[in-house]
């Protein structure tokens, strides 16, 4: 089993923190969409093996969180 690269660890940390903040925001506002996106942001790095794909998926989820903020 190989250790993840520093870039991979950094991405996991950053997207995990953003996911936790989105989840807590959704829980506080009783809104399901930020809770779902937050959970996805916290969990998906464990299933994505390449760093580039991890950053692309994370940025897409963060963009979805940003652009769908009016629906909360």
Predicted model as a PDB file, atoms N, CA, C, CB and O in Angstrom, pLDDT in the B-factor column:
MODEL        1                                                                  
ATOM      1  N   UNK A   1       0.847  -1.176   0.000  1.00 65.00           N  
ATOM      2  CA  UNK A   1       0.000   0.000   0.000  1.00 65.00           C  
ATOM      3  C   UNK A   1       0.891   1.237   0.000  1.00 65.00           C  
ATOM      4  CB  UNK A   1      -0.963  -0.001   1.221  1.00 65.00           C  
ATOM      5  O   UNK A   1       1.744   1.396   0.874  1.00 65.00           O  
ATOM      6  N   UNK A   2       0.692   2.102  -0.976  1.00 78.00           N  
ATOM      7  CA  UNK A   2       1.492   3.312  -1.109  1.00 78.00           C  
ATOM      8  C   UNK A   2       0.866   4.460  -0.326  1.00 78.00           C  
ATOM      9  CB  UNK A   2       1.644   3.695  -2.586  1.00 78.00           C  
ATOM     10  O   UNK A   2      -0.352   4.543  -0.165  1.00 78.00           O  
ATOM     11  N   UNK A   3       1.728   5.328   0.148  1.00 81.00           N  
ATOM     12  CA  UNK A   3       1.263   6.537   0.826  1.00 81.00           C  
ATOM     13  C   UNK A   3       0.803   7.545  -0.221  1.00 81.00           C  
ATOM     14  CB  UNK A   3       2.385   7.145   1.725  1.00 81.00           C  
ATOM     15  O   UNK A   3       1.407   7.632  -1.291  1.00 81.00           O  
ATOM     16  N   UNK A   4      -0.257   8.312   0.062  1.00 83.00           N  
ATOM     17  CA  UNK A   4      -0.696   9.336  -0.882  1.00 83.00           C  
ATOM     18  C   UNK A   4       0.322  10.473  -0.963  1.00 83.00           C  
ATOM     19  CB  UNK A   4      -2.073   9.885  -0.475  1.00 83.00           C  
ATOM     20  O   UNK A   4       1.086  10.717  -0.029  1.00 83.00           O  
ATOM     21  N   UNK A   5       0.310  11.154  -2.097  1.00 89.00           N  
ATOM     22  CA  UNK A   5       1.235  12.262  -2.299  1.00 89.00           C  
ATOM     23  C   UNK A   5       0.817  13.454  -1.429  1.00 89.00           C  
ATOM     24  CB  UNK A   5       1.284  12.666  -3.795  1.00 89.00           C  
ATOM     25  O   UNK A   5      -0.324  13.524  -0.972  1.00 89.00           O  
ATOM     26  N   UNK A   6       1.748  14.389  -1.204  1.00 92.00           N  
ATOM     27  CA  UNK A   6       1.386  15.585  -0.424  1.00 92.00           C  
ATOM     28  C   UNK A   6       0.250  16.389  -1.058  1.00 92.00           C  
ATOM     29  CB  UNK A   6       2.602  16.481  -0.260  1.00 92.00           C  
ATOM     30  O   UNK A   6      -0.587  16.945  -0.347  1.00 92.00           O  
ATOM     31  N   UNK A   7       0.217  16.451  -2.385  1.00 93.00           N  
ATOM     32  CA  UNK A   7      -0.864  17.177  -3.063  1.00 93.00           C  
ATOM     33  C   UNK A   7      -2.199  16.488  -2.813  1.00 93.00           C  
ATOM     34  CB  UNK A   7      -0.590  17.276  -4.582  1.00 93.00           C  
ATOM     35  O   UNK A   7      -3.225  17.148  -2.650  1.00 93.00           O  
ATOM     36  N   UNK A   8      -2.182  15.168  -2.783  1.00 93.00           N  
ATOM     37  CA  UNK A   8      -3.398  14.409  -2.516  1.00 93.00           C  
ATOM     38  C   UNK A   8      -3.865  14.623  -1.079  1.00 93.00           C  
ATOM     39  CB  UNK A   8      -3.167  12.917  -2.783  1.00 93.00           C  
ATOM     40  O   UNK A   8      -5.058  14.802  -0.835  1.00 93.00           O  
ATOM     41  N   UNK A   9      -2.945  14.604  -0.138  1.00 92.00           N  
ATOM     42  CA  UNK A   9      -3.293  14.843   1.263  1.00 92.00           C  
ATOM     43  C   UNK A   9      -3.830  16.253   1.474  1.00 92.00           C  
ATOM     44  CB  UNK A   9      -2.079  14.613   2.156  1.00 92.00           C  
ATOM     45  O   UNK A   9      -4.784  16.451   2.226  1.00 92.00           O  
ATOM     46  N   UNK A  10      -3.219  17.235   0.809  1.00 95.00           N  
ATOM     47  CA  UNK A  10      -3.678  18.618   0.917  1.00 95.00           C  
ATOM     48  C   UNK A  10      -5.100  18.758   0.372  1.00 95.00           C  
ATOM     49  CB  UNK A  10      -2.722  19.563   0.163  1.00 95.00           C  
ATOM     50  O   UNK A  10      -5.937  19.429   0.977  1.00 95.00           O  
ATOM     51  N   UNK A  11      -5.371  18.127  -0.767  1.00 94.00           N  
ATOM     52  CA  UNK A  11      -6.716  18.178  -1.350  1.00 94.00           C  
ATOM     53  C   UNK A  11      -7.736  17.530  -0.448  1.00 94.00           C  
ATOM     54  CB  UNK A  11      -6.734  17.503  -2.709  1.00 94.00           C  
ATOM     55  O   UNK A  11      -8.844  18.041  -0.288  1.00 94.00           O  
ATOM     56  N   UNK A  12      -7.368  16.389   0.155  1.00 94.00           N  
ATOM     57  CA  UNK A  12      -8.282  15.719   1.077  1.00 94.00           C  
ATOM     58  C   UNK A  12      -8.601  16.618   2.273  1.00 94.00           C  
ATOM     59  CB  UNK A  12      -7.680  14.387   1.558  1.00 94.00           C  
ATOM     60  O   UNK A  12      -9.743  16.678   2.727  1.00 94.00           O  
ATOM     61  N   UNK A  13      -7.601  17.302   2.767  1.00 95.00           N  
ATOM     62  CA  UNK A  13      -7.791  18.186   3.920  1.00 95.00           C  
ATOM     63  C   UNK A  13      -8.673  19.382   3.567  1.00 95.00           C  
ATOM     64  CB  UNK A  13      -6.437  18.673   4.443  1.00 95.00           C  
ATOM     65  O   UNK A  13      -9.624  19.693   4.285  1.00 95.00           O  
ATOM     66  N   UNK A  14      -8.356  20.040   2.471  1.00 96.00           N  
ATOM     67  CA  UNK A  14      -9.102  21.247   2.081  1.00 96.00           C  
ATOM     68  C   UNK A  14     -10.553  20.915   1.756  1.00 96.00           C  
ATOM     69  CB  UNK A  14      -8.436  21.923   0.871  1.00 96.00           C  
ATOM     70  O   UNK A  14     -11.466  21.573   2.257  1.00 96.00           O  
ATOM     71  N   UNK A  15     -10.774  19.904   0.923  1.00 96.00           N  
ATOM     72  CA  UNK A  15     -12.145  19.571   0.540  1.00 96.00           C  
ATOM     73  C   UNK A  15     -12.917  18.975   1.722  1.00 96.00           C  
ATOM     74  CB  UNK A  15     -12.143  18.589  -0.642  1.00 96.00           C  
ATOM     75  O   UNK A  15     -14.137  19.121   1.796  1.00 96.00           O  
ATOM     76  N   UNK A  16     -12.233  18.320   2.624  1.00 96.00           N  
ATOM     77  CA  UNK A  16     -12.890  17.815   3.822  1.00 96.00           C  
ATOM     78  C   UNK A  16     -13.360  18.939   4.730  1.00 96.00           C  
ATOM     79  CB  UNK A  16     -11.957  16.902   4.579  1.00 96.00           C  
ATOM     80  O   UNK A  16     -14.449  18.871   5.298  1.00 96.00           O  
ATOM     81  N   UNK A  17     -12.538  19.976   4.867  1.00 97.00           N  
ATOM     82  CA  UNK A  17     -12.922  21.126   5.696  1.00 97.00           C  
ATOM     83  C   UNK A  17     -14.084  21.886   5.065  1.00 97.00           C  
ATOM     84  CB  UNK A  17     -11.721  22.072   5.899  1.00 97.00           C  
ATOM     85  O   UNK A  17     -15.018  22.289   5.758  1.00 97.00           O  
ATOM     86  N   UNK A  18     -14.024  22.079   3.748  1.00 97.00           N  
ATOM     87  CA  UNK A  18     -15.128  22.754   3.053  1.00 97.00           C  
ATOM     88  C   UNK A  18     -16.402  21.924   3.171  1.00 97.00           C  
ATOM     89  CB  UNK A  18     -14.776  22.996   1.560  1.00 97.00           C  
ATOM     90  O   UNK A  18     -17.485  22.472   3.375  1.00 97.00           O  
ATOM     91  N   UNK A  19     -16.276  20.605   3.042  1.00 97.00           N  
ATOM     92  CA  UNK A  19     -17.430  19.727   3.173  1.00 97.00           C  
ATOM     93  C   UNK A  19     -18.033  19.771   4.563  1.00 97.00           C  
ATOM     94  CB  UNK A  19     -17.044  18.316   2.835  1.00 97.00           C  
ATOM     95  O   UNK A  19     -19.254  19.775   4.716  1.00 97.00           O  
ATOM     96  N   UNK A  20     -17.180  19.804   5.577  1.00 97.00           N  
ATOM     97  CA  UNK A  20     -17.672  19.893   6.949  1.00 97.00           C  
ATOM     98  C   UNK A  20     -18.404  21.212   7.183  1.00 97.00           C  
ATOM     99  CB  UNK A  20     -16.515  19.747   7.942  1.00 97.00           C  
ATOM    100  O   UNK A  20     -19.450  21.240   7.831  1.00 97.00           O  
ATOM    101  N   UNK A  21     -17.853  22.302   6.656  1.00 96.00           N  
ATOM    102  CA  UNK A  21     -18.509  23.609   6.804  1.00 96.00           C  
ATOM    103  C   UNK A  21     -19.853  23.625   6.077  1.00 96.00           C  
ATOM    104  CB  UNK A  21     -17.601  24.738   6.263  1.00 96.00           C  
ATOM    105  O   UNK A  21     -20.829  24.166   6.597  1.00 96.00           O  
ATOM    106  N   UNK A  22     -19.913  23.038   4.880  1.00 95.00           N  
ATOM    107  CA  UNK A  22     -21.175  22.992   4.134  1.00 95.00           C  
ATOM    108  C   UNK A  22     -22.197  22.121   4.849  1.00 95.00           C  
ATOM    109  CB  UNK A  22     -20.941  22.466   2.709  1.00 95.00           C  
ATOM    110  O   UNK A  22     -23.380  22.460   4.899  1.00 95.00           O  
ATOM    111  N   UNK A  23     -21.744  20.997   5.405  1.00 96.00           N  
ATOM    112  CA  UNK A  23     -22.654  20.121   6.127  1.00 96.00           C  
ATOM    113  C   UNK A  23     -23.223  20.822   7.356  1.00 96.00           C  
ATOM    114  CB  UNK A  23     -21.941  18.831   6.535  1.00 96.00           C  
ATOM    115  O   UNK A  23     -24.424  20.745   7.613  1.00 96.00           O  
ATOM    116  N   UNK A  24     -22.375  21.501   8.111  1.00 96.00           N  
ATOM    117  CA  UNK A  24     -22.845  22.200   9.312  1.00 96.00           C  
ATOM    118  C   UNK A  24     -23.785  23.345   8.953  1.00 96.00           C  
ATOM    119  CB  UNK A  24     -21.656  22.735  10.118  1.00 96.00           C  
ATOM    120  O   UNK A  24     -24.755  23.596   9.668  1.00 96.00           O  
ATOM    121  N   UNK A  25     -23.505  24.048   7.842  1.00 93.00           N  
ATOM    122  CA  UNK A  25     -24.381  25.118   7.379  1.00 93.00           C  
ATOM    123  C   UNK A  25     -25.753  24.562   7.008  1.00 93.00           C  
ATOM    124  CB  UNK A  25     -23.755  25.846   6.178  1.00 93.00           C  
ATOM    125  O   UNK A  25     -26.780  25.133   7.374  1.00 93.00           O  
ATOM    126  N   UNK A  26     -25.764  23.449   6.281  1.00 93.00           N  
ATOM    127  CA  UNK A  26     -27.031  22.841   5.896  1.00 93.00           C  
ATOM    128  C   UNK A  26     -27.808  22.324   7.085  1.00 93.00           C  
ATOM    129  CB  UNK A  26     -26.792  21.723   4.928  1.00 93.00           C  
ATOM    130  O   UNK A  26     -29.036  22.405   7.104  1.00 93.00           O  
ATOM    131  N   UNK A  27     -27.117  21.793   8.077  1.00 94.00           N  
ATOM    132  CA  UNK A  27     -27.789  21.293   9.277  1.00 94.00           C  
ATOM    133  C   UNK A  27     -28.389  22.442  10.077  1.00 94.00           C  
ATOM    134  CB  UNK A  27     -26.809  20.494  10.151  1.00 94.00           C  
ATOM    135  O   UNK A  27     -29.485  22.323  10.624  1.00 94.00           O  
ATOM    136  N   UNK A  28     -27.666  23.553  10.139  1.00 94.00           N  
ATOM    137  CA  UNK A  28     -28.149  24.710  10.885  1.00 94.00           C  
ATOM    138  C   UNK A  28     -29.376  25.326  10.213  1.00 94.00           C  
ATOM    139  CB  UNK A  28     -27.040  25.757  11.020  1.00 94.00           C  
ATOM    140  O   UNK A  28     -30.307  25.764  10.888  1.00 94.00           O  
ATOM    141  N   UNK A  29     -29.370  25.355   8.879  1.00 90.00           N  
ATOM    142  CA  UNK A  29     -30.478  25.953   8.126  1.00 90.00           C  
ATOM    143  C   UNK A  29     -31.584  24.961   7.788  1.00 90.00           C  
ATOM    144  CB  UNK A  29     -29.957  26.562   6.857  1.00 90.00           C  
ATOM    145  O   UNK A  29     -32.577  25.338   7.167  1.00 90.00           O  
ATOM    146  N   UNK A  30     -31.431  23.708   8.181  1.00 91.00           N  
ATOM    147  CA  UNK A  30     -32.391  22.649   7.864  1.00 91.00           C  
ATOM    148  C   UNK A  30     -32.590  22.533   6.361  1.00 91.00           C  
ATOM    149  CB  UNK A  30     -33.736  22.915   8.556  1.00 91.00           C  
ATOM    150  O   UNK A  30     -33.717  22.444   5.874  1.00 91.00           O  
ATOM    151  N   UNK A  31     -31.471  22.535   5.629  1.00 88.00           N  
ATOM    152  CA  UNK A  31     -31.490  22.431   4.181  1.00 88.00           C  
ATOM    153  C   UNK A  31     -30.713  21.189   3.763  1.00 88.00           C  
ATOM    154  CB  UNK A  31     -30.896  23.704   3.523  1.00 88.00           C  
ATOM    155  O   UNK A  31     -29.587  20.969   4.210  1.00 88.00           O  
ATOM    156  N   UNK A  32     -31.320  20.385   2.910  1.00 90.00           N  
ATOM    157  CA  UNK A  32     -30.711  19.115   2.546  1.00 90.00           C  
ATOM    158  C   UNK A  32     -29.598  19.197   1.529  1.00 90.00           C  
ATOM    159  CB  UNK A  32     -31.738  18.226   2.037  1.00 90.00           C  
ATOM    160  O   UNK A  32     -28.658  18.404   1.586  1.00 90.00           O  
ATOM    161  N   UNK A  33     -29.676  20.141   0.589  1.00 93.00           N  
ATOM    162  CA  UNK A  33     -28.691  20.204  -0.486  1.00 93.00           C  
ATOM    163  C   UNK A  33     -27.278  20.489   0.009  1.00 93.00           C  
ATOM    164  CB  UNK A  33     -29.093  21.254  -1.476  1.00 93.00           C  
ATOM    165  O   UNK A  33     -26.356  19.793  -0.416  1.00 93.00           O  
ATOM    166  N   UNK A  34     -27.050  21.471   0.883  1.00 93.00           N  
ATOM    167  CA  UNK A  34     -25.686  21.655   1.377  1.00 93.00           C  
ATOM    168  C   UNK A  34     -25.200  20.480   2.214  1.00 93.00           C  
ATOM    169  CB  UNK A  34     -25.602  22.919   2.191  1.00 93.00           C  
ATOM    170  O   UNK A  34     -24.003  20.194   2.246  1.00 93.00           O  
ATOM    171  N   UNK A  35     -26.109  19.804   2.884  1.00 94.00           N  
ATOM    172  CA  UNK A  35     -25.706  18.638   3.665  1.00 94.00           C  
ATOM    173  C   UNK A  35     -25.254  17.505   2.744  1.00 94.00           C  
ATOM    174  CB  UNK A  35     -26.863  18.166   4.566  1.00 94.00           C  
ATOM    175  O   UNK A  35     -24.289  16.806   3.052  1.00 94.00           O  
ATOM    176  N   UNK A  36     -25.935  17.323   1.635  1.00 95.00           N  
ATOM    177  CA  UNK A  36     -25.557  16.279   0.682  1.00 95.00           C  
ATOM    178  C   UNK A  36     -24.231  16.604   0.022  1.00 95.00           C  
ATOM    179  CB  UNK A  36     -26.640  16.101  -0.381  1.00 95.00           C  
ATOM    180  O   UNK A  36     -23.352  15.746  -0.061  1.00 95.00           O  
ATOM    181  N   UNK A  37     -24.075  17.847  -0.453  1.00 95.00           N  
ATOM    182  CA  UNK A  37     -22.825  18.238  -1.098  1.00 95.00           C  
ATOM    183  C   UNK A  37     -21.677  18.196  -0.094  1.00 95.00           C  
ATOM    184  CB  UNK A  37     -22.948  19.646  -1.716  1.00 95.00           C  
ATOM    185  O   UNK A  37     -20.569  17.785  -0.438  1.00 95.00           O  
ATOM    186  N   UNK A  38     -21.929  18.614   1.131  1.00 96.00           N  
ATOM    187  CA  UNK A  38     -20.898  18.558   2.161  1.00 96.00           C  
ATOM    188  C   UNK A  38     -20.459  17.138   2.456  1.00 96.00           C  
ATOM    189  CB  UNK A  38     -21.391  19.208   3.426  1.00 96.00           C  
ATOM    190  O   UNK A  38     -19.268  16.873   2.618  1.00 96.00           O  
ATOM    191  N   UNK A  39     -21.414  16.225   2.527  1.00 96.00           N  
ATOM    192  CA  UNK A  39     -21.081  14.823   2.751  1.00 96.00           C  
ATOM    193  C   UNK A  39     -20.277  14.267   1.585  1.00 96.00           C  
ATOM    194  CB  UNK A  39     -22.352  13.995   2.961  1.00 96.00           C  
ATOM    195  O   UNK A  39     -19.309  13.533   1.787  1.00 96.00           O  
ATOM    196  N   UNK A  40     -20.674  14.612   0.370  1.00 96.00           N  
ATOM    197  CA  UNK A  40     -19.914  14.167  -0.800  1.00 96.00           C  
ATOM    198  C   UNK A  40     -18.493  14.717  -0.784  1.00 96.00           C  
ATOM    199  CB  UNK A  40     -20.621  14.592  -2.085  1.00 96.00           C  
ATOM    200  O   UNK A  40     -17.549  14.002  -1.120  1.00 96.00           O  
ATOM    201  N   UNK A  41     -18.333  15.978  -0.398  1.00 96.00           N  
ATOM    202  CA  UNK A  41     -16.997  16.565  -0.334  1.00 96.00           C  
ATOM    203  C   UNK A  41     -16.121  15.882   0.706  1.00 96.00           C  
ATOM    204  CB  UNK A  41     -17.093  18.043  -0.029  1.00 96.00           C  
ATOM    205  O   UNK A  41     -14.909  15.778   0.520  1.00 96.00           O  
ATOM    206  N   UNK A  42     -16.710  15.421   1.783  1.00 96.00           N  
ATOM    207  CA  UNK A  42     -15.917  14.759   2.816  1.00 96.00           C  
ATOM    208  C   UNK A  42     -15.573  13.318   2.461  1.00 96.00           C  
ATOM    209  CB  UNK A  42     -16.658  14.791   4.129  1.00 96.00           C  
ATOM    210  O   UNK A  42     -14.545  12.800   2.900  1.00 96.00           O  
ATOM    211  N   UNK A  43     -16.427  12.662   1.666  1.00 96.00           N  
ATOM    212  CA  UNK A  43     -16.267  11.225   1.438  1.00 96.00           C  
ATOM    213  C   UNK A  43     -15.551  10.889   0.132  1.00 96.00           C  
ATOM    214  CB  UNK A  43     -17.610  10.563   1.446  1.00 96.00           C  
ATOM    215  O   UNK A  43     -14.792   9.921   0.093  1.00 96.00           O  
ATOM    216  N   UNK A  44     -15.768  11.656  -0.940  1.00 95.00           N  
ATOM    217  CA  UNK A  44     -15.286  11.239  -2.249  1.00 95.00           C  
ATOM    218  C   UNK A  44     -13.764  11.088  -2.349  1.00 95.00           C  
ATOM    219  CB  UNK A  44     -15.743  12.217  -3.266  1.00 95.00           C  
ATOM    220  O   UNK A  44     -13.327  10.249  -3.137  1.00 95.00           O  
ATOM    221  N   UNK A  45     -12.917  11.830  -1.618  1.00 91.00           N  
ATOM    222  CA  UNK A  45     -11.471  11.627  -1.788  1.00 91.00           C  
ATOM    223  C   UNK A  45     -11.000  10.214  -1.457  1.00 91.00           C  
ATOM    224  CB  UNK A  45     -10.724  12.603  -0.928  1.00 91.00           C  
ATOM    225  O   UNK A  45      -9.944   9.793  -1.929  1.00 91.00           O  
ATOM    226  N   UNK A  46     -11.751   9.487  -0.666  1.00 90.00           N  
ATOM    227  CA  UNK A  46     -11.366   8.115  -0.336  1.00 90.00           C  
ATOM    228  C   UNK A  46     -11.581   7.158  -1.503  1.00 90.00           C  
ATOM    229  CB  UNK A  46     -12.149   7.632   0.869  1.00 90.00           C  
ATOM    230  O   UNK A  46     -11.011   6.067  -1.515  1.00 90.00           O  
ATOM    231  N   UNK A  47     -12.391   7.547  -2.481  1.00 92.00           N  
ATOM    232  CA  UNK A  47     -12.704   6.670  -3.598  1.00 92.00           C  
ATOM    233  C   UNK A  47     -12.025   7.091  -4.899  1.00 92.00           C  
ATOM    234  CB  UNK A  47     -14.188   6.623  -3.799  1.00 92.00           C  
ATOM    235  O   UNK A  47     -12.099   6.359  -5.886  1.00 92.00           O  
ATOM    236  N   UNK A  48     -11.371   8.240  -4.930  1.00 91.00           N  
ATOM    237  CA  UNK A  48     -10.691   8.726  -6.127  1.00 91.00           C  
ATOM    238  C   UNK A  48      -9.196   8.544  -5.936  1.00 91.00           C  
ATOM    239  CB  UNK A  48     -11.040  10.219  -6.416  1.00 91.00           C  
ATOM    240  O   UNK A  48      -8.631   8.986  -4.936  1.00 91.00           O  
ATOM    241  N   UNK A  49      -8.555   7.886  -6.905  1.00 84.00           N  
ATOM    242  CA  UNK A  49      -7.144   7.541  -6.716  1.00 84.00           C  
ATOM    243  C   UNK A  49      -6.189   8.584  -7.299  1.00 84.00           C  
ATOM    244  CB  UNK A  49      -6.861   6.197  -7.343  1.00 84.00           C  
ATOM    245  O   UNK A  49      -5.102   8.781  -6.755  1.00 84.00           O  
ATOM    246  N   UNK A  50      -6.560   9.245  -8.372  1.00 91.00           N  
ATOM    247  CA  UNK A  50      -5.640  10.201  -8.983  1.00 91.00           C  
ATOM    248  C   UNK A  50      -5.871  11.606  -8.431  1.00 91.00           C  
ATOM    249  CB  UNK A  50      -5.801  10.199 -10.511  1.00 91.00           C  
ATOM    250  O   UNK A  50      -6.998  12.002  -8.136  1.00 91.00           O  
ATOM    251  N   UNK A  51      -4.783  12.335  -8.301  1.00 93.00           N  
ATOM    252  CA  UNK A  51      -4.847  13.671  -7.703  1.00 93.00           C  
ATOM    253  C   UNK A  51      -5.606  14.649  -8.588  1.00 93.00           C  
ATOM    254  CB  UNK A  51      -3.441  14.199  -7.439  1.00 93.00           C  
ATOM    255  O   UNK A  51      -6.405  15.446  -8.095  1.00 93.00           O  
ATOM    256  N   UNK A  52      -5.361  14.591  -9.891  1.00 95.00           N  
ATOM    257  CA  UNK A  52      -6.015  15.530 -10.808  1.00 95.00           C  
ATOM    258  C   UNK A  52      -7.528  15.318 -10.788  1.00 95.00           C  
ATOM    259  CB  UNK A  52      -5.467  15.362 -12.249  1.00 95.00           C  
ATOM    260  O   UNK A  52      -8.294  16.281 -10.748  1.00 95.00           O  
ATOM    261  N   UNK A  53      -7.947  14.071 -10.815  1.00 95.00           N  
ATOM    262  CA  UNK A  53      -9.379  13.784 -10.782  1.00 95.00           C  
ATOM    263  C   UNK A  53      -9.995  14.225  -9.459  1.00 95.00           C  
ATOM    264  CB  UNK A  53      -9.630  12.291 -11.009  1.00 95.00           C  
ATOM    265  O   UNK A  53     -11.126  14.708  -9.425  1.00 95.00           O  
ATOM    266  N   UNK A  54      -9.248  14.056  -8.374  1.00 95.00           N  
ATOM    267  CA  UNK A  54      -9.753  14.477  -7.076  1.00 95.00           C  
ATOM    268  C   UNK A  54      -9.978  15.992  -7.047  1.00 95.00           C  
ATOM    269  CB  UNK A  54      -8.779  14.059  -5.964  1.00 95.00           C  
ATOM    270  O   UNK A  54     -11.002  16.455  -6.545  1.00 95.00           O  
ATOM    271  N   UNK A  55      -9.034  16.758  -7.578  1.00 97.00           N  
ATOM    272  CA  UNK A  55      -9.191  18.210  -7.607  1.00 97.00           C  
ATOM    273  C   UNK A  55     -10.330  18.625  -8.543  1.00 97.00           C  
ATOM    274  CB  UNK A  55      -7.879  18.876  -8.044  1.00 97.00           C  
ATOM    275  O   UNK A  55     -11.070  19.556  -8.227  1.00 97.00           O  
ATOM    276  N   UNK A  56     -10.482  17.956  -9.682  1.00 97.00           N  
ATOM    277  CA  UNK A  56     -11.565  18.316 -10.596  1.00 97.00           C  
ATOM    278  C   UNK A  56     -12.932  18.053  -9.983  1.00 97.00           C  
ATOM    279  CB  UNK A  56     -11.430  17.547 -11.900  1.00 97.00           C  
ATOM    280  O   UNK A  56     -13.828  18.891 -10.080  1.00 97.00           O  
ATOM    281  N   UNK A  57     -13.097  16.899  -9.355  1.00 96.00           N  
ATOM    282  CA  UNK A  57     -14.377  16.577  -8.720  1.00 96.00           C  
ATOM    283  C   UNK A  57     -14.641  17.525  -7.548  1.00 96.00           C  
ATOM    284  CB  UNK A  57     -14.391  15.105  -8.236  1.00 96.00           C  
ATOM    285  O   UNK A  57     -15.765  17.995  -7.370  1.00 96.00           O  
ATOM    286  N   UNK A  58     -13.607  17.805  -6.751  1.00 96.00           N  
ATOM    287  CA  UNK A  58     -13.767  18.709  -5.612  1.00 96.00           C  
ATOM    288  C   UNK A  58     -14.140  20.118  -6.040  1.00 96.00           C  
ATOM    289  CB  UNK A  58     -12.495  18.747  -4.799  1.00 96.00           C  
ATOM    290  O   UNK A  58     -15.004  20.751  -5.434  1.00 96.00           O  
ATOM    291  N   UNK A  59     -13.491  20.603  -7.078  1.00 97.00           N  
ATOM    292  CA  UNK A  59     -13.822  21.938  -7.573  1.00 97.00           C  
ATOM    293  C   UNK A  59     -15.223  21.982  -8.176  1.00 97.00           C  
ATOM    294  CB  UNK A  59     -12.797  22.384  -8.609  1.00 97.00           C  
ATOM    295  O   UNK A  59     -15.923  22.987  -8.047  1.00 97.00           O  
ATOM    296  N   UNK A  60     -15.636  20.900  -8.834  1.00 97.00           N  
ATOM    297  CA  UNK A  60     -16.992  20.848  -9.387  1.00 97.00           C  
ATOM    298  C   UNK A  60     -18.031  20.851  -8.268  1.00 97.00           C  
ATOM    299  CB  UNK A  60     -17.167  19.597 -10.273  1.00 97.00           C  
ATOM    300  O   UNK A  60     -19.054  21.527  -8.374  1.00 97.00           O  
ATOM    301  N   UNK A  61     -17.777  20.104  -7.205  1.00 96.00           N  
ATOM    302  CA  UNK A  61     -18.718  20.102  -6.079  1.00 96.00           C  
ATOM    303  C   UNK A  61     -18.747  21.458  -5.377  1.00 96.00           C  
ATOM    304  CB  UNK A  61     -18.346  19.003  -5.077  1.00 96.00           C  
ATOM    305  O   UNK A  61     -19.813  21.918  -4.968  1.00 96.00           O  
ATOM    306  N   UNK A  62     -17.596  22.094  -5.235  1.00 96.00           N  
ATOM    307  CA  UNK A  62     -17.560  23.430  -4.622  1.00 96.00           C  
ATOM    308  C   UNK A  62     -18.273  24.452  -5.498  1.00 96.00           C  
ATOM    309  CB  UNK A  62     -16.106  23.872  -4.376  1.00 96.00           C  
ATOM    310  O   UNK A  62     -18.954  25.343  -4.991  1.00 96.00           O  
ATOM    311  N   UNK A  63     -18.114  24.321  -6.822  1.00 96.00           N  
ATOM    312  CA  UNK A  63     -18.819  25.225  -7.732  1.00 96.00           C  
ATOM    313  C   UNK A  63     -20.326  25.000  -7.635  1.00 96.00           C  
ATOM    314  CB  UNK A  63     -18.337  25.021  -9.189  1.00 96.00           C  
ATOM    315  O   UNK A  63     -21.100  25.957  -7.653  1.00 96.00           O  
ATOM    316  N   UNK A  64     -20.741  23.746  -7.531  1.00 94.00           N  
ATOM    317  CA  UNK A  64     -22.164  23.453  -7.351  1.00 94.00           C  
ATOM    318  C   UNK A  64     -22.687  24.040  -6.059  1.00 94.00           C  
ATOM    319  CB  UNK A  64     -22.408  21.954  -7.371  1.00 94.00           C  
ATOM    320  O   UNK A  64     -23.805  24.553  -6.011  1.00 94.00           O  
ATOM    321  N   UNK A  65     -21.889  23.968  -5.019  1.00 93.00           N  
ATOM    322  CA  UNK A  65     -22.271  24.555  -3.737  1.00 93.00           C  
ATOM    323  C   UNK A  65     -22.401  26.068  -3.857  1.00 93.00           C  
ATOM    324  CB  UNK A  65     -21.247  24.194  -2.651  1.00 93.00           C  
ATOM    325  O   UNK A  65     -23.307  26.662  -3.272  1.00 93.00           O  
ATOM    326  N   UNK A  66     -21.506  26.691  -4.606  1.00 93.00           N  
ATOM    327  CA  UNK A  66     -21.528  28.144  -4.772  1.00 93.00           C  
ATOM    328  C   UNK A  66     -22.710  28.591  -5.638  1.00 93.00           C  
ATOM    329  CB  UNK A  66     -20.212  28.624  -5.393  1.00 93.00           C  
ATOM    330  O   UNK A  66     -23.423  29.527  -5.278  1.00 93.00           O  
ATOM    331  N   UNK A  67     -22.917  27.924  -6.775  1.00 92.00           N  
ATOM    332  CA  UNK A  67     -23.947  28.369  -7.704  1.00 92.00           C  
ATOM    333  C   UNK A  67     -25.355  27.986  -7.264  1.00 92.00           C  
ATOM    334  CB  UNK A  67     -23.677  27.804  -9.065  1.00 92.00           C  
ATOM    335  O   UNK A  67     -26.327  28.610  -7.688  1.00 92.00           O  
ATOM    336  N   UNK A  68     -25.472  26.977  -6.426  1.00 88.00           N  
ATOM    337  CA  UNK A  68     -26.792  26.579  -5.942  1.00 88.00           C  
ATOM    338  C   UNK A  68     -27.115  27.175  -4.583  1.00 88.00           C  
ATOM    339  CB  UNK A  68     -26.885  25.078  -5.868  1.00 88.00           C  
ATOM    340  O   UNK A  68     -28.060  26.737  -3.927  1.00 88.00           O  
ATOM    341  N   UNK A  69     -26.347  28.165  -4.151  1.00 79.00           N  
ATOM    342  CA  UNK A  69     -26.547  28.740  -2.823  1.00 79.00           C  
ATOM    343  C   UNK A  69     -27.873  29.481  -2.706  1.00 79.00           C  
ATOM    344  CB  UNK A  69     -25.409  29.679  -2.488  1.00 79.00           C  
ATOM    345  O   UNK A  69     -28.393  29.633  -1.601  1.00 79.00           O  
ATOM    346  N   UNK A  70     -28.432  29.945  -3.822  1.00 75.00           N  
ATOM    347  CA  UNK A  70     -29.705  30.653  -3.774  1.00 75.00           C  
ATOM    348  C   UNK A  70     -30.872  29.698  -3.523  1.00 75.00           C  
ATOM    349  CB  UNK A  70     -29.928  31.418  -5.071  1.00 75.00           C  
ATOM    350  O   UNK A  70     -31.953  30.140  -3.132  1.00 75.00           O  
ATOM    351  N   UNK A  71     -30.673  28.420  -3.737  1.00 72.00           N  
ATOM    352  CA  UNK A  71     -31.734  27.429  -3.533  1.00 72.00           C  
ATOM    353  C   UNK A  71     -31.813  26.981  -2.089  1.00 72.00           C  
ATOM    354  CB  UNK A  71     -31.513  26.225  -4.430  1.00 72.00           C  
ATOM    355  O   UNK A  71     -32.715  26.223  -1.732  1.00 72.00           O  
ATOM    356  N   UNK A  72     -30.902  27.424  -1.255  1.00 60.00           N  
ATOM    357  CA  UNK A  72     -30.885  26.968   0.135  1.00 60.00           C  
ATOM    358  C   UNK A  72     -31.972  27.686   0.853  1.00 60.00           C  
ATOM    359  CB  UNK A  72     -29.517  27.209   0.819  1.00 60.00           C  
ATOM    360  O   UNK A  72     -32.166  27.474   2.050  1.00 60.00           O  
TER     361      UNK A  72                                                      
ENDMDL                                                                          
END                                                                             
